[in-house]
């Protein structure tokens, strides 16, 4: 004898039932990976770099001010003119000097008019 009451409805297969819909949970959005900080400034570079006067350079620098939102954010300025033979870069957010990572002399030099 069965312990189930006889009045319980029993599921019956039906050929007219639609396919069951499987609802999958939404995938979790991937977090944007934080870019790694740029390499520390070379010992030969610094806040002021001496170069040829009256020459155009491409300069890469990084902000190293702890309280600045641009901390460890490097930027490359494609055209920097060395009027007196020295280059300094300043962070536009915190106003502090940025250590220079790389200086490349432009070749060919832009023409002055």
C-alpha positions in Angstrom: 0.0 0.0 0.0 1.1 3.5 -0.7 1.4 6.0 2.0 0.3 8.9 -0.3 -3.4 9.8 -0.3 -5.2 8.7 -3.4 -6.8 12.1 -4.0 -3.5 13.9 -4.7 -3.2 15.0 -8.3 -0.5 13.2 -10.2 1.5 14.9 -12.9 0.7 13.5 -16.3 2.9 14.0 -19.4 1.2 16.0 -22.1 2.4 16.4 -25.6 1.1 20.0 -25.7 3.3 21.4 -22.9 5.9 23.9 -24.2 9.6 23.3 -23.6 10.5 24.5 -20.1 12.3 27.8 -20.0 15.6 27.8 -18.2 16.4 31.1 -16.6 20.1 31.6 -15.9 21.3 34.2 -13.5 22.9 37.3 -15.0 26.7 36.9 -15.2 28.5 39.2 -12.8 30.0 42.1 -14.6 33.8 42.0 -15.0 35.6 44.7 -13.1 37.9 46.9 -15.1 41.5 45.9 -14.3 43.5 48.7 -12.8 46.4 49.5 -15.1 49.8 48.8 -13.4 51.7 51.8 -12.3 54.4 53.1 -14.6 58.0 52.2 -13.8 59.7 54.4 -11.2 61.8 57.2 -12.6 65.3 56.3 -13.7 68.0 57.6 -11.4 69.4 59.6 -14.3 66.1 61.4 -14.8 64.5 63.7 -12.3 62.4 66.8 -11.9 64.6 68.8 -14.2 66.3 67.4 -17.3 69.0 69.2 -19.1 68.8 69.0 -22.8 69.9 71.0 -25.9 68.4 74.5 -25.8 66.0 75.6 -28.6 65.0 72.0 -29.4 61.7 70.1 -29.5 61.2 66.9 -27.4 58.6 64.3 -26.6 58.5 64.0 -22.8 56.9 61.2 -20.7 56.4 62.0 -17.0 54.4 60.6 -14.0 52.8 62.3 -11.0 54.3 61.0 -7.7 52.3 63.1 -5.3 50.6 60.8 -2.8 47.5 63.0 -2.4 47.0 63.7 -6.1 44.2 61.9 -8.1 46.8 61.5 -10.9 49.2 59.5 -8.6 51.1 57.0 -10.8 49.4 58.3 -13.9 52.0 58.8 -16.7 51.4 61.2 -19.6 53.4 61.8 -22.8 53.5 65.3 -24.2 54.3 65.0 -27.9 55.9 68.5 -28.3 57.9 70.2 -25.5 60.2 73.0 -26.4 63.4 73.4 -24.4 63.9 77.2 -24.6 66.8 77.4 -22.2 68.0 73.8 -22.2 66.0 72.5 -19.2 62.7 70.7 -19.1 60.3 70.5 -16.2 56.9 69.0 -16.2 54.1 70.0 -13.8 50.9 68.0 -12.9 47.9 69.9 -14.0 45.8 68.6 -11.1 48.0 69.1 -8.0 50.5 71.6 -9.4 53.6 69.7 -8.3 56.6 68.9 -10.5 56.3 65.5 -12.2 59.4 63.2 -12.4 60.4 62.7 -16.0 60.6 59.1 -17.2 61.7 59.6 -20.8 62.9 62.4 -23.1 63.1 61.8 -26.9 64.4 64.4 -29.3 62.0 64.9 -32.2 63.5 64.0 -35.5 62.9 65.9 -37.7 62.5 69.0 -35.7 59.3 71.1 -36.3 60.0 74.2 -38.4 59.7 77.5 -36.7 58.2 80.4 -38.7 
